[in-house]
Amino acid sequence: MSAPAAPAAAVRVRPIARDDEAAWRALWLGYCRFYEVALSDAVTDHTWQRICDPASPVRAIVADLPGDGVIGIANYILHENTWELSPVCYLEDLFVRPDCRAVGVGKALIDWLIAEMRAHGWSRVYWNTKENNYRARGLYDKYNPRDAFVRYVVKP
């Protein structure tokens, strides 16, 4: 895996395919390490199965670089909501291979979702990130400033 000179120019964003599983799993594990979360194999397997199930609202896209393969993933969920008439898209997980960052791959993944939003009439695309994820926030702030919402999580 050599570092591409300018992947954004050649990268192809597309819906994930079943034969992307190994690449997805490798990037998924990198994503989990980045967020310092250890998910069980059962959760990873279940997530993959939902991504592959056309009836599931959980979906995924990949950034594919010819000659290098899948270098980025974005898992997202389409869901109904109470504030708009059409579905919204929650970009839950976005991860780009470390040697391919800061050249437009993450932007290409987000831009693909925004194009889908416009093409299918979704009301919005939204996402969260950690407060200290400054590198990613540098990209995200180019789309729209963060809003004033604060997240709360209750676990059993």
Secondary structure, DSSP 8 states (H G I E B T S, - for coil): ----S-HHHH-EEEE--GGGHHHHHHHHHHHHHHTT----HHHHHHHHHHHH-TTSSEEEEEEEETTTEEEEEEEEEEE--SSSSS-EEEEEEEEE-GGGTTSSHHHHHHHHHHHHHHHHT-S-EEE---TT-HHHHHHHTTT----S--------
